[in-house]
Amino acid sequence: MKLIKTIITIILLVLCIVNTASASYMGNVPFDECYPETALITELDYDLDMVTCVTFTGTVYHFKGIYDWAEYDLVSMFVWDAETILDKSDDVILMTEVGGWLTDEEAKSWLQSERH
């Protein structure tokens, strides 16, 4: 199971990097200050139009636009580190893409494996 998650994560990261070529709307953000990230959608707040997702290492991200997402979808993100490499709390999600989905059992395994 862990091998499958690793393979899925690598594939999604590659897809995220490939998709950066189409991200011309990002303006003056230097690509060397950006990184790909893959996360699992864990919560949808319809009142706030807010998506909550968590990476395999336990980093939590939030972004708006819930109507394209479902719980346990995988999201590939292109994230700007906001010039603070060691602090992810101020990082900015520049782009999101659907990266697939997990079954309930796979998602629960992912969430139990988080390293907080």
PDB file as gemmi writes it, atoms N, CA and C in Angstrom:
CRYST1    1.000    1.000    1.000  90.00  90.00  90.00 P 1                      
ATOM      1  N   MET A   1       0.824  -1.194   0.000  1.00  0.00           N  
ATOM      2  CA  MET A   1       0.000   0.000   0.000  1.00  0.00           C  
ATOM      3  C   MET A   1       0.869   1.259   0.000  1.00  0.00           C  
ATOM      4  N   LYS A   2       1.944   1.242   0.808  1.00  0.00           N  
ATOM      5  CA  LYS A   2       2.824   2.403   0.872  1.00  0.00           C  
ATOM      6  C   LYS A   2       3.502   2.634  -0.476  1.00  0.00           C  
ATOM      7  N   LEU A   3       3.873   1.558  -1.172  1.00  0.00           N  
ATOM      8  CA  LEU A   3       4.488   1.679  -2.487  1.00  0.00           C  
ATOM      9  C   LEU A   3       3.515   2.321  -3.465  1.00  0.00           C  
ATOM     10  N   ILE A   4       2.254   1.926  -3.394  1.00  0.00           N  
ATOM     11  CA  ILE A   4       1.235   2.500  -4.283  1.00  0.00           C  
ATOM     12  C   ILE A   4       1.091   3.989  -4.018  1.00  0.00           C  
ATOM     13  N   LYS A   5       1.056   4.384  -2.748  1.00  0.00           N  
ATOM     14  CA  LYS A   5       0.951   5.809  -2.406  1.00  0.00           C  
ATOM     15  C   LYS A   5       2.157   6.577  -2.921  1.00  0.00           C  
ATOM     16  N   THR A   6       3.333   5.983  -2.785  1.00  0.00           N  
ATOM     17  CA  THR A   6       4.551   6.639  -3.256  1.00  0.00           C  
ATOM     18  C   THR A   6       4.511   6.816  -4.766  1.00  0.00           C  
ATOM     19  N   ILE A   7       4.103   5.792  -5.480  1.00  0.00           N  
ATOM     20  CA  ILE A   7       4.018   5.876  -6.937  1.00  0.00           C  
ATOM     21  C   ILE A   7       2.989   6.922  -7.351  1.00  0.00           C  
ATOM     22  N   ILE A   8       1.832   6.926  -6.712  1.00  0.00           N  
ATOM     23  CA  ILE A   8       0.793   7.917  -7.022  1.00  0.00           C  
ATOM     24  C   ILE A   8       1.316   9.321  -6.765  1.00  0.00           C  
ATOM     25  N   THR A   9       1.983   9.522  -5.643  1.00  0.00           N  
ATOM     26  CA  THR A   9       2.513  10.839  -5.305  1.00  0.00           C  
ATOM     27  C   THR A   9       3.531  11.303  -6.339  1.00  0.00           C  
ATOM     28  N   ILE A  10       4.422  10.424  -6.755  1.00  0.00           N  
ATOM     29  CA  ILE A  10       5.427  10.784  -7.759  1.00  0.00           C  
ATOM     30  C   ILE A  10       4.761  11.154  -9.077  1.00  0.00           C  
ATOM     31  N   ILE A  11       3.790  10.365  -9.494  1.00  0.00           N  
ATOM     32  CA  ILE A  11       3.082  10.666 -10.741  1.00  0.00           C  
ATOM     33  C   ILE A  11       2.390  12.019 -10.650  1.00  0.00           C  
ATOM     34  N   LEU A  12       1.731  12.282  -9.527  1.00  0.00           N  
ATOM     35  CA  LEU A  12       1.022  13.551  -9.375  1.00  0.00           C  
ATOM     36  C   LEU A  12       1.984  14.729  -9.335  1.00  0.00           C  
ATOM     37  N   LEU A  13       3.126  14.561  -8.708  1.00  0.00           N  
ATOM     38  CA  LEU A  13       4.117  15.635  -8.679  1.00  0.00           C  
ATOM     39  C   LEU A  13       4.637  15.936 -10.077  1.00  0.00           C  
ATOM     40  N   VAL A  14       4.887  14.898 -10.852  1.00  0.00           N  
ATOM     41  CA  VAL A  14       5.338  15.092 -12.230  1.00  0.00           C  
ATOM     42  C   VAL A  14       4.267  15.826 -13.029  1.00  0.00           C  
ATOM     43  N   LEU A  15       3.003  15.431 -12.867  1.00  0.00           N  
ATOM     44  CA  LEU A  15       1.918  16.117 -13.568  1.00  0.00           C  
ATOM     45  C   LEU A  15       1.827  17.574 -13.163  1.00  0.00           C  
ATOM     46  N   CYS A  16       2.031  17.843 -11.896  1.00  0.00           N  
ATOM     47  CA  CYS A  16       1.981  19.225 -11.409  1.00  0.00           C  
ATOM     48  C   CYS A  16       3.101  20.050 -12.034  1.00  0.00           C  
ATOM     49  N   ILE A  17       4.291  19.480 -12.114  1.00  0.00           N  
ATOM     50  CA  ILE A  17       5.420  20.198 -12.712  1.00  0.00           C  
ATOM     51  C   ILE A  17       5.154  20.450 -14.193  1.00  0.00           C  
ATOM     52  N   VAL A  18       4.626  19.462 -14.899  1.00  0.00           N  
ATOM     53  CA  VAL A  18       4.319  19.620 -16.317  1.00  0.00           C  
ATOM     54  C   VAL A  18       3.278  20.713 -16.508  1.00  0.00           C  
ATOM     55  N   ASN A  19       2.299  20.785 -15.620  1.00  0.00           N  
ATOM     56  CA  ASN A  19       1.238  21.784 -15.748  1.00  0.00           C  
ATOM     57  C   ASN A  19       1.717  23.202 -15.489  1.00  0.00           C  
ATOM     58  N   THR A  20       2.888  23.379 -14.907  1.00  0.00           N  
ATOM     59  CA  THR A  20       3.371  24.738 -14.641  1.00  0.00           C  
ATOM     60  C   THR A  20       3.654  25.499 -15.927  1.00  0.00           C  
ATOM     61  N   ALA A  21       3.872  24.771 -17.004  1.00  0.00           N  
ATOM     62  CA  ALA A  21       4.113  25.437 -18.280  1.00  0.00           C  
ATOM     63  C   ALA A  21       2.893  26.239 -18.712  1.00  0.00           C  
ATOM     64  N   SER A  22       1.710  25.822 -18.284  1.00  0.00           N  
ATOM     65  CA  SER A  22       0.485  26.528 -18.653  1.00  0.00           C  
ATOM     66  C   SER A  22       0.091  27.583 -17.624  1.00  0.00           C  
ATOM     67  N   ALA A  23       0.932  27.817 -16.647  1.00  0.00           N  
ATOM     68  CA  ALA A  23       0.586  28.724 -15.554  1.00  0.00           C  
ATOM     69  C   ALA A  23       1.122  30.123 -15.796  1.00  0.00           C  
ATOM     70  N   SER A  24       0.922  30.652 -16.987  1.00  0.00           N  
ATOM     71  CA  SER A  24       1.466  31.963 -17.317  1.00  0.00           C  
ATOM     72  C   SER A  24       0.782  33.092 -16.539  1.00  0.00           C  
ATOM     73  N   TYR A  25      -0.364  32.827 -15.930  1.00  0.00           N  
ATOM     74  CA  TYR A  25      -1.091  33.838 -15.178  1.00  0.00           C  
ATOM     75  C   TYR A  25      -0.450  34.129 -13.828  1.00  0.00           C  
ATOM     76  N   MET A  26       0.617  33.447 -13.477  1.00  0.00           N  
ATOM     77  CA  MET A  26       1.221  33.613 -12.162  1.00  0.00           C  
ATOM     78  C   MET A  26       2.063  34.879 -12.053  1.00  0.00           C  
ATOM     79  N   GLY A  27       2.186  35.608 -13.122  1.00  0.00           N  
ATOM     80  CA  GLY A  27       2.872  36.881 -13.046  1.00  0.00           C  
ATOM     81  C   GLY A  27       4.361  36.749 -12.790  1.00  0.00           C  
ATOM     82  N   ASN A  28       4.850  37.523 -11.824  1.00  0.00           N  
ATOM     83  CA  ASN A  28       6.284  37.619 -11.582  1.00  0.00           C  
ATOM     84  C   ASN A  28       6.797  36.677 -10.510  1.00  0.00           C  
ATOM     85  N   VAL A  29       6.085  35.622 -10.205  1.00  0.00           N  
ATOM     86  CA  VAL A  29       6.543  34.666  -9.201  1.00  0.00           C  
ATOM     87  C   VAL A  29       7.654  33.819  -9.819  1.00  0.00           C  
ATOM     88  N   PRO A  30       8.863  33.862  -9.239  1.00  0.00           N  
ATOM     89  CA  PRO A  30       9.967  33.060  -9.796  1.00  0.00           C  
ATOM     90  C   PRO A  30       9.730  31.567  -9.564  1.00  0.00           C  
ATOM     91  N   PHE A  31       9.924  30.774 -10.607  1.00  0.00           N  
ATOM     92  CA  PHE A  31       9.677  29.339 -10.498  1.00  0.00           C  
ATOM     93  C   PHE A  31      10.599  28.673  -9.489  1.00  0.00           C  
ATOM     94  N   ASP A  32      11.781  29.235  -9.251  1.00  0.00           N  
ATOM     95  CA  ASP A  32      12.690  28.603  -8.284  1.00  0.00           C  
ATOM     96  C   ASP A  32      12.228  28.814  -6.846  1.00  0.00           C  
ATOM     97  N   GLU A  33      11.190  29.593  -6.642  1.00  0.00           N  
ATOM     98  CA  GLU A  33      10.604  29.778  -5.312  1.00  0.00           C  
ATOM     99  C   GLU A  33       9.292  29.006  -5.178  1.00  0.00           C  
ATOM    100  N   CYS A  34       9.032  28.117  -6.131  1.00  0.00           N  
ATOM    101  CA  CYS A  34       7.791  27.344  -6.140  1.00  0.00           C  
ATOM    102  C   CYS A  34       8.097  25.862  -6.016  1.00  0.00           C  
ATOM    103  N   TYR A  35       7.082  25.112  -5.592  1.00  0.00           N  
ATOM    104  CA  TYR A  35       7.251  23.678  -5.457  1.00  0.00           C  
ATOM    105  C   TYR A  35       5.909  22.990  -5.697  1.00  0.00           C  
ATOM    106  N   PRO A  36       5.954  21.735  -6.161  1.00  0.00           N  
ATOM    107  CA  PRO A  36       4.714  20.969  -6.320  1.00  0.00           C  
ATOM    108  C   PRO A  36       4.340  20.311  -5.004  1.00  0.00           C  
ATOM    109  N   GLU A  37       3.065  20.131  -4.792  1.00  0.00           N  
ATOM    110  CA  GLU A  37       2.589  19.485  -3.570  1.00  0.00           C  
ATOM    111  C   GLU A  37       1.358  18.655  -3.923  1.00  0.00           C  
ATOM    112  N   THR A  38       1.196  17.538  -3.267  1.00  0.00           N  
ATOM    113  CA  THR A  38       0.023  16.683  -3.450  1.00  0.00           C  
ATOM    114  C   THR A  38      -0.661  16.528  -2.098  1.00  0.00           C  
ATOM    115  N   ALA A  39      -1.979  16.642  -2.085  1.00  0.00           N  
ATOM    116  CA  ALA A  39      -2.710  16.565  -0.827  1.00  0.00           C  
ATOM    117  C   ALA A  39      -4.045  15.853  -1.039  1.00  0.00           C  
ATOM    118  N   LEU A  40      -4.614  15.420   0.066  1.00  0.00           N  
ATOM    119  CA  LEU A  40      -5.909  14.741   0.087  1.00  0.00           C  
ATOM    120  C   LEU A  40      -6.963  15.714   0.599  1.00  0.00           C  
ATOM    121  N   ILE A  41      -8.060  15.869  -0.141  1.00  0.00           N  
ATOM    122  CA  ILE A  41      -9.153  16.729   0.300  1.00  0.00           C  
ATOM    123  C   ILE A  41      -9.822  16.060   1.500  1.00  0.00           C  
ATOM    124  N   THR A  42      -9.864  16.763   2.627  1.00  0.00           N  
ATOM    125  CA  THR A  42     -10.434  16.185   3.844  1.00  0.00           C  
ATOM    126  C   THR A  42     -11.708  16.876   4.295  1.00  0.00           C  
ATOM    127  N   GLU A  43     -11.939  18.096   3.820  1.00  0.00           N  
ATOM    128  CA  GLU A  43     -13.127  18.824   4.273  1.00  0.00           C  
ATOM    129  C   GLU A  43     -13.544  19.847   3.231  1.00  0.00           C  
ATOM    130  N   LEU A  44     -14.853  19.986   3.063  1.00  0.00           N  
ATOM    131  CA  LEU A  44     -15.435  20.992   2.177  1.00  0.00           C  
ATOM    132  C   LEU A  44     -16.399  21.837   2.991  1.00  0.00           C  
ATOM    133  N   ASP A  45     -16.148  23.126   3.074  1.00  0.00           N  
ATOM    134  CA  ASP A  45     -17.026  24.039   3.804  1.00  0.00           C  
ATOM    135  C   ASP A  45     -17.817  24.851   2.783  1.00  0.00           C  
ATOM    136  N   TYR A  46     -19.049  24.450   2.551  1.00  0.00           N  
ATOM    137  CA  TYR A  46     -19.869  25.096   1.526  1.00  0.00           C  
ATOM    138  C   TYR A  46     -20.220  26.535   1.890  1.00  0.00           C  
ATOM    139  N   ASP A  47     -20.358  26.848   3.171  1.00  0.00           N  
ATOM    140  CA  ASP A  47     -20.681  28.210   3.587  1.00  0.00           C  
ATOM    141  C   ASP A  47     -19.546  29.179   3.284  1.00  0.00           C  
ATOM    142  N   LEU A  48     -18.316  28.747   3.478  1.00  0.00           N  
ATOM    143  CA  LEU A  48     -17.147  29.604   3.242  1.00  0.00           C  
ATOM    144  C   LEU A  48     -16.510  29.372   1.880  1.00  0.00           C  
ATOM    145  N   ASP A  49     -17.040  28.389   1.104  1.00  0.00           N  
ATOM    146  CA  ASP A  49     -16.458  28.018  -0.183  1.00  0.00           C  
ATOM    147  C   ASP A  49     -14.985  27.635  -0.006  1.00  0.00           C  
ATOM    148  N   MET A  50     -14.690  26.884   1.058  1.00  0.00           N  
ATOM    149  CA  MET A  50     -13.315  26.581   1.444  1.00  0.00           C  
ATOM    150  C   MET A  50     -13.043  25.077   1.383  1.00  0.00           C  
ATOM    151  N   VAL A  51     -11.925  24.736   0.742  1.00  0.00           N  
ATOM    152  CA  VAL A  51     -11.450  23.357   0.671  1.00  0.00           C  
ATOM    153  C   VAL A  51     -10.294  23.208   1.653  1.00  0.00           C  
ATOM    154  N   THR A  52     -10.310  22.155   2.447  1.00  0.00           N  
ATOM    155  CA  THR A  52      -9.197  21.838   3.338  1.00  0.00           C  
ATOM    156  C   THR A  52      -8.574  20.546   2.849  1.00  0.00           C  
ATOM    157  N   CYS A  53      -7.252  20.556   2.724  1.00  0.00           N  
ATOM    158  CA  CYS A  53      -6.554  19.348   2.287  1.00  0.00           C  
ATOM    159  C   CYS A  53      -5.299  19.172   3.129  1.00  0.00           C  
ATOM    160  N   VAL A  54      -4.832  17.918   3.187  1.00  0.00           N  
ATOM    161  CA  VAL A  54      -3.662  17.603   4.008  1.00  0.00           C  
ATOM    162  C   VAL A  54      -2.705  16.745   3.189  1.00  0.00           C  
ATOM    163  N   THR A  55      -1.415  17.063   3.293  1.00  0.00           N  
ATOM    164  CA  THR A  55      -0.411  16.281   2.589  1.00  0.00           C  
ATOM    165  C   THR A  55      -0.102  15.013   3.380  1.00  0.00           C  
ATOM    166  N   PHE A  56       0.674  14.137   2.778  1.00  0.00           N  
ATOM    167  CA  PHE A  56       1.039  12.895   3.452  1.00  0.00           C  
ATOM    168  C   PHE A  56       1.915  13.169   4.671  1.00  0.00           C  
ATOM    169  N   THR A  57       2.618  14.303   4.674  1.00  0.00           N  
ATOM    170  CA  THR A  57       3.462  14.654   5.824  1.00  0.00           C  
ATOM    171  C   THR A  57       2.710  15.466   6.865  1.00  0.00           C  
ATOM    172  N   GLY A  58       1.425  15.753   6.626  1.00  0.00           N  
ATOM    173  CA  GLY A  58       0.604  16.421   7.619  1.00  0.00           C  
ATOM    174  C   GLY A  58       0.431  17.920   7.442  1.00  0.00           C  
ATOM    175  N   THR A  59       1.021  18.508   6.398  1.00  0.00           N  
ATOM    176  CA  THR A  59       0.830  19.940   6.156  1.00  0.00           C  
ATOM    177  C   THR A  59      -0.595  20.183   5.674  1.00  0.00           C  
ATOM    178  N   VAL A  60      -1.274  21.148   6.288  1.00  0.00           N  
ATOM    179  CA  VAL A  60      -2.664  21.457   5.947  1.00  0.00           C  
ATOM    180  C   VAL A  60      -2.694  22.718   5.082  1.00  0.00           C  
ATOM    181  N   TYR A  61      -3.442  22.644   3.991  1.00  0.00           N  
ATOM    182  CA  TYR A  61      -3.642  23.789   3.098  1.00  0.00           C  
ATOM    183  C   TYR A  61      -5.135  24.058   2.986  1.00  0.00           C  
ATOM    184  N   HIS A  62      -5.473  25.307   2.681  1.00  0.00           N  
ATOM    185  CA  HIS A  62      -6.852  25.716   2.447  1.00  0.00           C  
ATOM    186  C   HIS A  62      -6.881  26.530   1.155  1.00  0.00           C  
ATOM    187  N   PHE A  63      -7.938  26.341   0.374  1.00  0.00           N  
ATOM    188  CA  PHE A  63      -8.138  27.187  -0.799  1.00  0.00           C  
ATOM    189  C   PHE A  63      -9.623  27.257  -1.104  1.00  0.00           C  
ATOM    190  N   LYS A  64     -10.005  28.256  -1.863  1.00  0.00           N  
ATOM    191  CA  LYS A  64     -11.409  28.476  -2.195  1.00  0.00           C  
ATOM    192  C   LYS A  64     -11.766  27.784  -3.505  1.00  0.00           C  
ATOM    193  N   GLY A  65     -13.043  27.470  -3.652  1.00  0.00           N  
ATOM    194  CA  GLY A  65     -13.548  26.867  -4.874  1.00  0.00           C  
ATOM    195  C   GLY A  65     -13.946  25.415  -4.695  1.00  0.00           C  
ATOM    196  N   ILE A  66     -14.907  25.154  -3.812  1.00  0.00           N  
ATOM    197  CA  ILE A  66     -15.231  23.769  -3.456  1.00  0.00           C  
ATOM    198  C   ILE A  66     -15.989  23.012  -4.535  1.00  0.00           C  
ATOM    199  N   TYR A  67     -16.603  23.688  -5.472  1.00  0.00           N  
ATOM    200  CA  TYR A  67     -17.518  23.010  -6.379  1.00  0.00           C  
ATOM    201  C   TYR A  67     -16.832  22.113  -7.396  1.00  0.00           C  
ATOM    202  N   ASP A  68     -15.520  22.157  -7.480  1.00  0.00           N  
ATOM    203  CA  ASP A  68     -14.795  21.243  -8.358  1.00  0.00           C  
ATOM    204  C   ASP A  68     -14.258  20.037  -7.601  1.00  0.00           C  
ATOM    205  N   TRP A  69     -14.544  19.946  -6.306  1.00  0.00           N  
ATOM    206  CA  TRP A  69     -13.874  18.961  -5.460  1.00  0.00           C  
ATOM    207  C   TRP A  69     -14.861  18.092  -4.686  1.00  0.00           C  
ATOM    208  N   ALA A  70     -14.371  16.924  -4.279  1.00  0.00           N  
ATOM    209  CA  ALA A  70     -15.122  16.016  -3.412  1.00  0.00           C  
ATOM    210  C   ALA A  70     -14.167  15.511  -2.339  1.00  0.00           C  
ATOM    211  N   GLU A  71     -14.733  15.107  -1.215  1.00  0.00           N  
ATOM    212  CA  GLU A  71     -13.915  14.554  -0.155  1.00  0.00           C  
ATOM    213  C   GLU A  71     -13.159  13.334  -0.681  1.00  0.00           C  
ATOM    214  N   TYR A  72     -11.886  13.247  -0.324  1.00  0.00           N  
ATOM    215  CA  TYR A  72     -10.950  12.182  -0.708  1.00  0.00           C  
ATOM    216  C   TYR A  72     -10.444  12.311  -2.134  1.00  0.00           C  
ATOM    217  N   ASP A  73     -10.697  13.447  -2.792  1.00  0.00           N  
ATOM    218  CA  ASP A  73     -10.000  13.727  -4.042  1.00  0.00           C  
ATOM    219  C   ASP A  73      -8.542  14.016  -3.715  1.00  0.00           C  
ATOM    220  N   LEU A  74      -7.670  13.728  -4.668  1.00  0.00           N  
ATOM    221  CA  LEU A  74      -6.280  14.142  -4.552  1.00  0.00           C  
ATOM    222  C   LEU A  74      -6.117  15.433  -5.340  1.00  0.00           C  
ATOM    223  N   VAL A  75      -5.415  16.393  -4.774  1.00  0.00           N  
ATOM    224  CA  VAL A  75      -5.181  17.664  -5.436  1.00  0.00           C  
ATOM    225  C   VAL A  75      -3.684  17.839  -5.654  1.00  0.00           C  
ATOM    226  N   SER A  76      -3.327  18.137  -6.895  1.00  0.00           N  
ATOM    227  CA  SER A  76      -1.955  18.504  -7.222  1.00  0.00           C  
ATOM    228  C   SER A  76      -1.901  20.020  -7.223  1.00  0.00           C  
ATOM    229  N   MET A  77      -0.970  20.562  -6.464  1.00  0.00           N  
ATOM    230  CA  MET A  77      -0.884  22.017  -6.325  1.00  0.00           C  
ATOM    231  C   MET A  77       0.496  22.501  -6.736  1.00  0.00           C  
ATOM    232  N   PHE A  78       0.536  23.714  -7.239  1.00  0.00           N  
ATOM    233  CA  PHE A  78       1.793  24.415  -7.469  1.00  0.00           C  
ATOM    234  C   PHE A  78       1.793  25.565  -6.475  1.00  0.00           C  
ATOM    235  N   VAL A  79       2.775  25.584  -5.588  1.00  0.00           N  
ATOM    236  CA  VAL A  79       2.765  26.473  -4.431  1.00  0.00           C  
ATOM    237  C   VAL A  79       4.001  27.370  -4.441  1.00  0.00           C  
ATOM    238  N   TRP A  80       3.795  28.647  -4.142  1.00  0.00           N  
ATOM    239  CA  TRP A  80       4.893  29.605  -4.003  1.00  0.00           C  
ATOM    240  C   TRP A  80       5.264  29.686  -2.537  1.00  0.00           C  
ATOM    241  N   ASP A  81       6.549  29.612  -2.235  1.00  0.00           N  
ATOM    242  CA  ASP A  81       6.991  29.622  -0.834  1.00  0.00           C  
ATOM    243  C   ASP A  81       6.997  31.011  -0.205  1.00  0.00           C  
ATOM    244  N   ALA A  82       6.580  32.018  -0.946  1.00  0.00           N  
ATOM    245  CA  ALA A  82       6.482  33.402  -0.448  1.00  0.00           C  
ATOM    246  C   ALA A  82       7.813  33.879   0.146  1.00  0.00           C  
ATOM    247  N   GLU A  83       8.894  33.351  -0.426  1.00  0.00           N  
ATOM    248  CA  GLU A  83      10.255  33.729  -0.035  1.00  0.00           C  
ATOM    249  C   GLU A  83      10.594  33.366   1.406  1.00  0.00           C  
ATOM    250  N   THR A  84       9.818  32.449   1.984  1.00  0.00           N  
ATOM    251  CA  THR A  84      10.122  31.938   3.324  1.00  0.00           C  
ATOM    252  C   THR A  84      10.194  30.420   3.225  1.00  0.00           C  
ATOM    253  N   ILE A  85      11.334  29.927   2.839  1.00  0.00           N  
ATOM    254  CA  ILE A  85      11.502  28.519   2.504  1.00  0.00           C  
ATOM    255  C   ILE A  85      11.120  27.588   3.653  1.00  0.00           C  
ATOM    256  N   LEU A  86      11.456  27.936   4.876  1.00  0.00           N  
ATOM    257  CA  LEU A  86      11.219  27.036   6.003  1.00  0.00           C  
ATOM    258  C   LEU A  86       9.854  27.197   6.656  1.00  0.00           C  
ATOM    259  N   ASP A  87       9.086  28.209   6.258  1.00  0.00           N  
ATOM    260  CA  ASP A  87       7.791  28.478   6.875  1.00  0.00           C  
ATOM    261  C   ASP A  87       6.690  28.269   5.844  1.00  0.00           C  
ATOM    262  N   LYS A  88       5.915  27.187   5.976  1.00  0.00           N  
ATOM    263  CA  LYS A  88       4.851  26.890   5.018  1.00  0.00           C  
ATOM    264  C   LYS A  88       3.547  27.611   5.345  1.00  0.00           C  
ATOM    265  N   SER A  89       3.474  28.261   6.509  1.00  0.00           N  
ATOM    266  CA  SER A  89       2.212  28.870   6.925  1.00  0.00           C  
ATOM    267  C   SER A  89       1.791  30.031   6.038  1.00  0.00           C  
ATOM    268  N   ASP A  90       2.734  30.650   5.327  1.00  0.00           N  
ATOM    269  CA  ASP A  90       2.382  31.782   4.465  1.00  0.00           C  
ATOM    270  C   ASP A  90       2.490  31.446   2.977  1.00  0.00           C  
ATOM    271  N   ASP A  91       2.690  30.182   2.655  1.00  0.00           N  
ATOM    272  CA  ASP A  91       2.815  29.794   1.258  1.00  0.00           C  
ATOM    273  C   ASP A  91       1.507  30.033   0.509  1.00  0.00           C  
ATOM    274  N   VAL A  92       1.625  30.314  -0.779  1.00  0.00           N  
ATOM    275  CA  VAL A  92       0.479  30.685  -1.603  1.00  0.00           C  
ATOM    276  C   VAL A  92       0.259  29.618  -2.670  1.00  0.00           C  
ATOM    277  N   ILE A  93      -0.950  29.085  -2.717  1.00  0.00           N  
ATOM    278  CA  ILE A  93      -1.303  28.114  -3.754  1.00  0.00           C  
ATOM    279  C   ILE A  93      -1.579  28.884  -5.032  1.00  0.00           C  
ATOM    280  N   LEU A  94      -0.790  28.612  -6.060  1.00  0.00           N  
ATOM    281  CA  LEU A  94      -0.938  29.319  -7.324  1.00  0.00           C  
ATOM    282  C   LEU A  94      -1.854  28.589  -8.292  1.00  0.00           C  
ATOM    283  N   MET A  95      -1.877  27.254  -8.190  1.00  0.00           N  
ATOM    284  CA  MET A  95      -2.641  26.478  -9.147  1.00  0.00           C  
ATOM    285  C   MET A  95      -3.024  25.147  -8.513  1.00  0.00           C  
ATOM    286  N   THR A  96      -4.223  24.675  -8.818  1.00  0.00           N  
ATOM    287  CA  THR A  96      -4.658  23.353  -8.361  1.00  0.00           C  
ATOM    288  C   THR A  96      -5.168  22.560  -9.557  1.00  0.00           C  
ATOM    289  N   GLU A  97      -4.945  21.264  -9.510  1.00  0.00           N  
ATOM    290  CA  GLU A  97      -5.440  20.344 -10.540  1.00  0.00           C  
ATOM    291  C   GLU A  97      -5.932  19.087  -9.842  1.00  0.00           C  
ATOM    292  N   VAL A  98      -6.983  18.496 -10.378  1.00  0.00           N  
ATOM    293  CA  VAL A  98      -7.444  17.226  -9.836  1.00  0.00           C  
ATOM    294  C   VAL A  98      -6.393  16.169 -10.147  1.00  0.00           C  
ATOM    295  N   GLY A  99      -5.988  15.445  -9.117  1.00  0.00           N  
ATOM    296  CA  GLY A  99      -4.957  14.438  -9.287  1.00  0.00           C  
ATOM    297  C   GLY A  99      -5.478  13.028  -9.134  1.00  0.00           C  
ATOM    298  N   GLY A 100      -6.778  12.871  -9.021  1.00  0.00           N  
ATOM    299  CA  GLY A 100      -7.375  11.555  -8.834  1.00  0.00           C  
ATOM    300  C   GLY A 100      -8.191  11.526  -7.561  1.00  0.00           C  
ATOM    301  N   TRP A 101      -8.430  10.330  -7.041  1.00  0.00           N  
ATOM    302  CA  TRP A 101      -9.203  10.198  -5.813  1.00  0.00           C  
ATOM    303  C   TRP A 101      -8.809   8.901  -5.130  1.00  0.00           C  
ATOM    304  N   LEU A 102      -9.153   8.815  -3.870  1.00  0.00           N  
ATOM    305  CA  LEU A 102      -8.905   7.606  -3.092  1.00  0.00           C  
ATOM    306  C   LEU A 102     -10.232   7.056  -2.599  1.00  0.00           C  
ATOM    307  N   THR A 103     -10.280   5.752  -2.403  1.00  0.00           N  
ATOM    308  CA  THR A 103     -11.458   5.138  -1.785  1.00  0.00           C  
ATOM    309  C   THR A 103     -11.461   5.503  -0.303  1.00  0.00           C  
ATOM    310  N   ASP A 104     -12.568   5.251   0.363  1.00  0.00           N  
ATOM    311  CA  ASP A 104     -12.642   5.533   1.803  1.00  0.00           C  
ATOM    312  C   ASP A 104     -11.523   4.823   2.554  1.00  0.00           C  
ATOM    313  N   GLU A 105     -11.291   3.564   2.213  1.00  0.00           N  
ATOM    314  CA  GLU A 105     -10.261   2.777   2.902  1.00  0.00           C  
ATOM    315  C   GLU A 105      -8.865   3.354   2.652  1.00  0.00           C  
ATOM    316  N   GLU A 106      -8.578   3.726   1.411  1.00  0.00           N  
ATOM    317  CA  GLU A 106      -7.263   4.308   1.088  1.00  0.00           C  
ATOM    318  C   GLU A 106      -7.076   5.654   1.779  1.00  0.00           C  
ATOM    319  N   ALA A 107      -8.135   6.465   1.795  1.00  0.00           N  
ATOM    320  CA  ALA A 107      -8.047   7.781   2.427  1.00  0.00           C  
ATOM    321  C   ALA A 107      -7.811   7.645   3.929  1.00  0.00           C  
ATOM    322  N   LYS A 108      -8.501   6.734   4.562  1.00  0.00           N  
ATOM    323  CA  LYS A 108      -8.305   6.523   6.001  1.00  0.00           C  
ATOM    324  C   LYS A 108      -6.885   6.062   6.289  1.00  0.00           C  
ATOM    325  N   SER A 109      -6.344   5.217   5.427  1.00  0.00           N  
ATOM    326  CA  SER A 109      -4.961   4.762   5.581  1.00  0.00           C  
ATOM    327  C   SER A 109      -3.998   5.939   5.430  1.00  0.00           C  
ATOM    328  N   TRP A 110      -4.252   6.802   4.441  1.00  0.00           N  
ATOM    329  CA  TRP A 110      -3.430   8.003   4.226  1.00  0.00           C  
ATOM    330  C   TRP A 110      -3.444   8.867   5.482  1.00  0.00           C  
ATOM    331  N   LEU A 111      -4.635   9.120   6.006  1.00  0.00           N  
ATOM    332  CA  LEU A 111      -4.770  10.017   7.168  1.00  0.00           C  
ATOM    333  C   LEU A 111      -4.157   9.405   8.432  1.00  0.00           C  
ATOM    334  N   GLN A 112      -4.214   8.106   8.564  1.00  0.00           N  
ATOM    335  CA  GLN A 112      -3.591   7.461   9.721  1.00  0.00           C  
ATOM    336  C   GLN A 112      -2.074   7.459   9.617  1.00  0.00           C  
ATOM    337  N   SER A 113      -1.560   7.563   8.405  1.00  0.00           N  
ATOM    338  CA  SER A 113      -0.120   7.532   8.182  1.00  0.00           C  
ATOM    339  C   SER A 113       0.526   8.903   8.287  1.00  0.00           C  
ATOM    340  N   GLU A 114      -0.277   9.948   8.471  1.00  0.00           N  
ATOM    341  CA  GLU A 114       0.263  11.312   8.550  1.00  0.00           C  
ATOM    342  C   GLU A 114       1.286  11.420   9.666  1.00  0.00           C  
ATOM    343  N   ARG A 115       2.311  12.204   9.390  1.00  0.00           N  
ATOM    344  CA  ARG A 115       3.319  12.486  10.401  1.00  0.00           C  
ATOM    345  C   ARG A 115       3.164  13.940  10.830  1.00  0.00           C  
ATOM    346  N   HIS A 116       2.446  14.158  11.919  1.00  0.00           N  
ATOM    347  CA  HIS A 116       2.212  15.524  12.421  1.00  0.00           C  
ATOM    348  C   HIS A 116       3.321  15.925  13.355  1.00  0.00           C  
TER     349      HIS A 116                                                      
END                                                                             
